[in-house]
Amino acid sequence: MAEAWKLTAFGSKNAIEAALVAQEVAVDWDESIGLAGFEVAEDKPEEWRLDAYLPRKPTAADRKAIDGLFAGKPLRFNTERLPEADWVTESQKGIDPIRAGRFHVRTPEHPADPGVVDLVIPASQAFGTGQHATTAGCLIMLERMRREGLAVRNLIDVGTGTGLLAFAARTLWPQAFITASDIDSVCETVVADNAALNGIPLGADRGAVLMTTAEGLDSPLLRARGPYDLLIANILARPLIALAPDFARAVVPGGSVLLAGLLTTQEAKVRRAYRLRGFRLARRMVHGDWSILWLRRR
């Protein structure tokens, strides 16, 4: 495994959320530095912790970049070298099942829940086990779309990670053409393994999931498979804004986009980017500090 280091600091919820937003909009941010912010304890919702992960020993430039995210006084960070491990997988071990609408998402170590849509997603090198508020929120919103009569014949899940949202959409629209894509090539193997675990066929036919690696929609395959009735993108606010023109071209008139991965503080900018491209708000929900948006193209 590659070398890995972590910087950890504690501060107020407002300060750390603002830093996360600043990182999202920073045009020159070093993508090798990963940030994660979360509550310290349920009974102390205003006390947060910020972790910064790096594939190297933090340099003075790294520390300056992180400090620059804070408008006020920077936080005091502790530094530690992490033992060699797959930290994405390690962080997801032992996670409990979740229930989001009709969906029950679990790792293989947990039993199935009869009477609901059971999806098995192991701890993985890809994002999307259902634990994150945005993924769970997307599951609930997808079910609401189906309940309100949305007809989908052709859909795509951009930034699919583990494939969970593509699999969930397939249970709601089993006769649709389903495409899944991610910028990270490791997801092709992850999605294939998870599809086999859940009995989901892979391929280009109706009811099967076609997986590919692509940056956004920059792929001849994705263009050939479109246009789409439904585009799902649970990524981050900055790429959601940047991809708004491409998403608009890829969605049929009257079609829908399901957007997530944005903090409530970032919602206005994301909605404006899509409003300029002819989308209107159909439904929204807030799950924790995150917004989940269903928009429809005029």
Sequence and secondary structure as in RCSB ss.txt:
>XXXX:A:sequence
MAEAWKLTAFGSKNAIEAALVAQEVAVDWDESIGLAGFEVAEDKPEEWRLDAYLPRKPTAADRKAIDGLFAGKPL
RFNTERLPEADWVTESQKGIDPIRAGRFHVRTPEHPADPGVVDLVIPASQAFGTGQHATTAGCLIMLERMRREGL
AVRNLIDVGTGTGLLAFAARTLWPQAFITASDIDSVCETVVADNAALNGIPLGADRGAVLMTTAEGLDSPLLRAR
GPYDLLIANILARPLIALAPDFARAVVPGGSVLLAGLLTTQEAKVRRAYRLRGFRLARRMVHGDWSILWLRRR
>XXXX:A:secstr
    EEEEEEEEHHHHHHHHHHHHH TT  TTSEEEEEEEETTEEEEEEEEEEESS   HHHHHHHHTT SSS  
  EEEE  SS HHHHHHTT   EEETTEEEE TTS   TTSEEEE  S SSS SS SHHHHHHHHHHHHHHHTT 
  SEEEEET TTSHHHHHHHHHSTTSEEEEEESSTHHHHHHHHHHHHTT  BSSSTTSEEEEE BTTB HHHHHH
  EEEEEEES HHHHHHTHHHHHHHEEEEEEEEEEEEEGGGHHHHHHHHHTTTEEEEEEEEETTEEEEEEEE 
